[in-house]
Amino acid sequence: MERDEKSPLLSHLGEIRKRLARSAIAVGVGFAITYAFSEKLFGLLAYPLKANMPPGDRLVYTSLPEMFFIYIKTALVAGLLLAAPYVFYQMYLLVAPVLYQKEQRTLIPFVLCSTVLFVGGALFGYFVVFPSGFKFFLAFSNESIRALPSVRQYFSLAVKLLFAFGFVFELPVVVFFLSRMGVVTSDFLKQKRRYAILLIFIIAAVLTPPDVITQFMMAVPLMALYEISILIAKVAGKKKKDSEDKT
C-alpha cells in the first residue's frame, strides 16, 4: 500500500528530471552555437549603456580572467534564449497530464505564445527600460566624479533585468493554466485588482532603476497584461465549465 502511494510521486519526480535533463541538453546545444559569437553578443548587450556613456568612456574589468568568463556566461544566456521554445515545450509536457485531451492540442499555440511573450518582455526591457535607466545612473557623473562601470556588475544587472521582464510578461500564460485548473477565476482577479496594481508598482520599483519614469514604463505594460489576463481567465474558465458539463 505504501509502495503504491509513493509510486505516483516517484513517477512525477522522474518525469521532472527527464524534462529538466532534455532542457539542459537543448541549452547546451544553444551554448555551443552561440559561443563563437559571444564577443559580439556581449557588445550588443552592453550597447544601451555604452550609447549613454560620454565619448571615450568604456566598461572596465578588474581581473584578468573576468572577460573570458563573461563571454562564457553571455553565450550561456544566448543559448538559453535560443533553446527557449524547446524549454517551453518541455514545461508544457509537465502540465499536460492535468489538462483535458482537447486542451492538450494547444501545444503549438502555448509554445508560440510563451516564446513571444518572454522574448517580447526581454526586448521591452532592452529597448525601453535600459536606455532611460542607464541614462539616469550615468547622470550622477560630473567634473569631479566619473563613472567606471564594471563589466561583471553590468552583465549581472542586465541579465537579471532581461529575465525579470521576460518572466513577468508570461503572466497571461500562467493565468490561463491556473484558470483551467480552477485555481483562479476572472471574478477573483477583478476583486483583487487594487492589490494587484499595488503589487505591480512594488515589482516595478524592485526590478527597475530607482527613477519614476522607468518604473512607470514597467508598471503600465504589467497593468495591461493583468487586464488581458482577466479576459483570458474568463474565457478559460468558461471552456472548463463547458468541458465539465459535457462529461
DOLOKOL-769473 format. One line per 8 residues: their letters; for each residue x, y, z of C-alpha. Coordinates in nm, 4 decimals. Example, Ala and Ser with C-alpha at 12.3 -4.5 7.8 and 13.67 -1.06 7.14 Angstrom:
! residues 2
AS) 1.2300 -0.4500 0.7800 ~ 1.3670 -0.1060 0.7140
END
This chain:
! residues 247
MERDEKSP) 0.0000 0.0000 0.0000 ~ 0.2755 0.2395 0.0997 ~ 0.4694 0.1477 -0.2149 ~ 0.1652 0.2237 -0.4343 ~ 0.1240 0.5645 -0.2711 ~ 0.4854 0.6543 -0.3357 ~ 0.4821 0.5302 -0.6934 ~ 0.2955 0.8304 -0.8470
LLSHLGEI) 0.5266 1.0723 -0.6645 ~ 0.8388 0.8895 -0.7809 ~ 0.6977 0.8759 -1.1326 ~ 0.6307 1.2509 -1.1290 ~ 0.9801 1.3247 -0.9985 ~ 1.1238 1.1064 -1.2732 ~ 0.9209 1.2993 -1.5300 ~ 1.0509 1.6308 -1.3951
RKRLARSA) 1.4078 1.5010 -1.4044 ~ 1.3643 1.3877 -1.7643 ~ 1.2229 1.7234 -1.8774 ~ 1.4985 1.9156 -1.6972 ~ 1.7672 1.6937 -1.8499 ~ 1.6322 1.7456 -2.2002 ~ 1.6065 2.1204 -2.1435 ~ 1.9658 2.1291 -2.0178
IAVGVGFA) 2.0848 1.9437 -2.3279 ~ 1.8999 2.1915 -2.5503 ~ 2.0606 2.4845 -2.3665 ~ 2.3999 2.3143 -2.4051 ~ 2.3480 2.2871 -2.7796 ~ 2.2451 2.6533 -2.7889 ~ 2.5583 2.7439 -2.5926 ~ 2.7789 2.5550 -2.8405
ITYAFSEK) 2.6218 2.7509 -3.1264 ~ 2.6355 3.0963 -2.9670 ~ 2.9815 3.0771 -2.8075 ~ 3.1500 3.1654 -3.1376 ~ 2.9561 3.4951 -3.1349 ~ 2.9895 3.5668 -2.7620 ~ 3.2035 3.8804 -2.8058 ~ 2.9571 4.0375 -3.0491
LFGLLAYP) 2.6628 3.9294 -2.8332 ~ 2.8125 4.0954 -2.5277 ~ 2.8724 4.4102 -2.7320 ~ 2.5044 4.4041 -2.8236 ~ 2.4047 4.3511 -2.4592 ~ 2.6239 4.6421 -2.3468 ~ 2.5088 4.8798 -2.6210 ~ 2.2313 5.0554 -2.4190
LKANMPPG) 2.4896 5.1504 -2.1555 ~ 2.7701 5.2435 -2.3948 ~ 2.5322 5.4581 -2.6012 ~ 2.4715 5.6767 -2.2943 ~ 2.8341 5.6958 -2.1777 ~ 3.0432 6.0043 -2.2561 ~ 3.2666 5.9764 -2.5669 ~ 3.5854 5.7887 -2.4894
DRLVYTSL) 3.4489 5.6146 -2.1768 ~ 3.4277 5.2379 -2.1724 ~ 3.3430 4.9424 -1.9499 ~ 3.6272 4.8058 -1.7379 ~ 3.7186 4.4688 -1.5919 ~ 3.9355 4.4313 -1.2836 ~ 4.0641 4.0734 -1.3025 ~ 4.2446 3.9017 -1.5902
PEMFFIYI) 4.0038 3.6089 -1.6478 ~ 3.6911 3.8216 -1.5991 ~ 3.6137 3.8818 -1.9673 ~ 3.6701 3.5149 -2.0509 ~ 3.4017 3.4107 -1.8026 ~ 3.1737 3.6960 -1.9113 ~ 3.1860 3.5691 -2.2702 ~ 3.1033 3.2184 -2.1475
KTALVAGL) 2.8078 3.3493 -1.9446 ~ 2.6915 3.5586 -2.2393 ~ 2.6934 3.2520 -2.4655 ~ 2.5086 3.0535 -2.1981 ~ 2.2341 3.3163 -2.1712 ~ 2.2089 3.3379 -2.5509 ~ 2.1930 2.9586 -2.5680 ~ 1.9072 2.9590 -2.3194
LLAAPYVF) 1.7170 3.2152 -2.5256 ~ 1.7833 3.0137 -2.8405 ~ 1.6513 2.6984 -2.6725 ~ 1.3541 2.8791 -2.5159 ~ 1.0873 2.7276 -2.7479 ~ 1.2066 2.3745 -2.6679 ~ 1.2267 2.4525 -2.2959 ~ 0.8690 2.5837 -2.3011
YQMYLLVA) 0.7697 2.2679 -2.4874 ~ 0.9138 2.0565 -2.2047 ~ 0.7313 2.2698 -1.9477 ~ 0.4071 2.2149 -2.1351 ~ 0.4561 1.8385 -2.1287 ~ 0.4846 1.8568 -1.7492 ~ 0.1428 2.0182 -1.7054 ~ -0.0275 1.8422 -1.9985
PVLYQKEQ) -0.1491 1.5435 -1.7880 ~ -0.3772 1.7701 -1.5785 ~ -0.5430 1.9157 -1.8896 ~ -0.8290 1.7757 -2.0886 ~ -0.7450 1.5856 -2.4059 ~ -0.8813 1.8674 -2.6195 ~ -0.6618 2.1203 -2.4367 ~ -0.3540 1.9072 -2.4955
RTLIPFVL) -0.3819 2.0043 -2.8599 ~ -0.2833 2.3614 -2.7704 ~ 0.0845 2.2657 -2.7763 ~ 0.1924 2.4863 -3.0665 ~ -0.0047 2.7967 -2.9510 ~ 0.1346 2.7546 -2.5981 ~ 0.4966 2.7269 -2.7139 ~ 0.4500 3.0158 -2.9564
CSTVLFVG) 0.2770 3.2458 -2.7055 ~ 0.5224 3.1657 -2.4257 ~ 0.8215 3.2326 -2.6501 ~ 0.6774 3.5542 -2.7952 ~ 0.5831 3.6897 -2.4513 ~ 0.9195 3.6025 -2.2966 ~ 1.1225 3.7481 -2.5829 ~ 0.8850 4.0451 -2.6025
GALFGYFV) 0.9353 4.1201 -2.2338 ~ 1.3137 4.0961 -2.2662 ~ 1.3117 4.3222 -2.5742 ~ 1.0878 4.5719 -2.3953 ~ 1.3396 4.5887 -2.1120 ~ 1.6311 4.6193 -2.3547 ~ 1.4886 4.8877 -2.5839 ~ 1.2655 5.0861 -2.3460
VFPSGFKF) 1.3847 5.0486 -1.9873 ~ 1.7603 5.0054 -2.0321 ~ 1.8335 5.3383 -2.2106 ~ 1.6395 5.5572 -1.9655 ~ 1.7578 5.3599 -1.6615 ~ 2.1268 5.3744 -1.7516 ~ 2.0968 5.7395 -1.8520 ~ 1.9610 5.8076 -1.5026
FLAFSNES) 2.2543 5.6342 -1.3323 ~ 2.5178 5.7999 -1.5523 ~ 2.3692 6.1442 -1.4857 ~ 2.5438 6.1450 -1.1462 ~ 2.8802 6.1897 -1.3198 ~ 3.0271 6.5400 -1.3124 ~ 3.3625 6.7159 -1.3306 ~ 3.4840 6.5561 -1.0071
IRALPSVR) 3.3052 6.2186 -1.0304 ~ 3.3432 5.9742 -1.3170 ~ 3.1502 5.6526 -1.3704 ~ 3.3617 5.3416 -1.4324 ~ 3.1064 5.0640 -1.4900 ~ 3.2374 4.7142 -1.4252 ~ 3.1782 4.4504 -1.6928 ~ 3.0862 4.1919 -1.4292
QYFSLAVK) 2.8408 4.4182 -1.2463 ~ 2.6792 4.5380 -1.5679 ~ 2.6375 4.1848 -1.7022 ~ 2.4766 4.0694 -1.3772 ~ 2.2335 4.3644 -1.3710 ~ 2.1431 4.3438 -1.7406 ~ 2.0766 3.9683 -1.7395 ~ 1.8667 3.9873 -1.4220
LLFAFGFV) 1.6554 4.2620 -1.5748 ~ 1.6149 4.0817 -1.9082 ~ 1.4967 3.7614 -1.7440 ~ 1.2792 3.9504 -1.4956 ~ 1.0970 4.1279 -1.7779 ~ 1.0725 3.8054 -1.9757 ~ 0.9191 3.6061 -1.6906 ~ 0.6858 3.8871 -1.5821
FELPVVVF) 0.5433 3.9071 -1.9341 ~ 0.4442 3.5384 -1.9038 ~ 0.1527 3.6438 -1.6791 ~ -0.1243 3.5723 -1.9347 ~ 0.0050 3.2180 -1.9953 ~ 0.0284 3.1470 -1.6209 ~ -0.3226 3.2790 -1.5631 ~ -0.4562 3.0614 -1.8448
FLSRMGVV) -0.3294 2.7415 -1.6834 ~ -0.4349 2.8488 -1.3335 ~ -0.7834 2.9186 -1.4677 ~ -0.8037 2.5823 -1.6409 ~ -0.7055 2.4125 -1.3162 ~ -0.9650 2.6109 -1.1224 ~ -0.7108 2.7958 -0.9056 ~ -0.8173 3.1471 -1.0126
TSDFLKQK) -1.1204 3.2971 -1.1849 ~ -1.1853 3.6211 -1.3697 ~ -1.4059 3.7415 -1.0818 ~ -1.1255 3.6733 -0.8340 ~ -0.8789 3.8731 -1.0456 ~ -1.1268 4.1606 -1.0718 ~ -1.1795 4.1661 -0.6964 ~ -0.8046 4.1706 -0.6321
RRYAILLI) -0.7304 4.4327 -0.8971 ~ -0.6382 4.7080 -0.6497 ~ -0.3980 4.4771 -0.4674 ~ -0.2560 4.3621 -0.7997 ~ -0.1877 4.7214 -0.9061 ~ -0.0092 4.7867 -0.5769 ~ 0.1959 4.4685 -0.6240 ~ 0.2764 4.5667 -0.9828
FIIAAVLT) 0.4222 4.9009 -0.8729 ~ 0.6216 4.7271 -0.5994 ~ 0.7599 4.4805 -0.8560 ~ 0.8380 4.7678 -1.0937 ~ 1.0201 4.9541 -0.8163 ~ 1.2280 4.6450 -0.7324 ~ 1.3110 4.5410 -1.0890 ~ 1.3858 4.8785 -1.2437
PPDVITQF) 1.6313 5.1580 -1.1630 ~ 1.5036 5.3995 -0.8952 ~ 1.3502 5.6674 -1.1143 ~ 0.9770 5.7247 -1.1527 ~ 0.9709 5.7303 -1.5336 ~ 1.1356 5.3892 -1.5702 ~ 0.9104 5.2406 -1.3029 ~ 0.6025 5.3596 -1.4924
MMAVPLMA) 0.7470 5.2101 -1.8117 ~ 0.7469 4.8774 -1.6324 ~ 0.4185 4.9155 -1.4453 ~ 0.1970 5.0251 -1.7350 ~ 0.2585 4.7154 -1.9539 ~ 0.2107 4.4922 -1.6478 ~ -0.1256 4.6510 -1.5742 ~ -0.2247 4.5981 -1.9368
LYEISILI) -0.1166 4.2328 -1.9119 ~ -0.3211 4.1951 -1.5939 ~ -0.6343 4.3213 -1.7701 ~ -0.5657 4.0846 -2.0593 ~ -0.5221 3.8039 -1.8063 ~ -0.8694 3.8757 -1.6665 ~ -1.0181 3.8233 -2.0126 ~ -0.8118 3.5079 -2.0590
AKVAGKKK) -0.9291 3.3745 -1.7210 ~ -1.2899 3.4420 -1.8186 ~ -1.2582 3.2530 -2.1477 ~ -1.0549 2.9690 -1.9947 ~ -1.2975 2.9322 -1.7044 ~ -1.5942 2.9178 -1.9411 ~ -1.4292 2.6487 -2.1531 ~ -1.3504 2.4478 -1.8388
KDSEDKT) -1.7136 2.4641 -1.7267 ~ -1.8385 2.3599 -2.0724 ~ -1.5995 2.0629 -2.0752 ~ -1.7176 1.9542 -1.7303 ~ -2.0831 1.9842 -1.8344 ~ -2.0238 1.7609 -2.1362 ~ -1.8634 1.4933 -1.9205
END
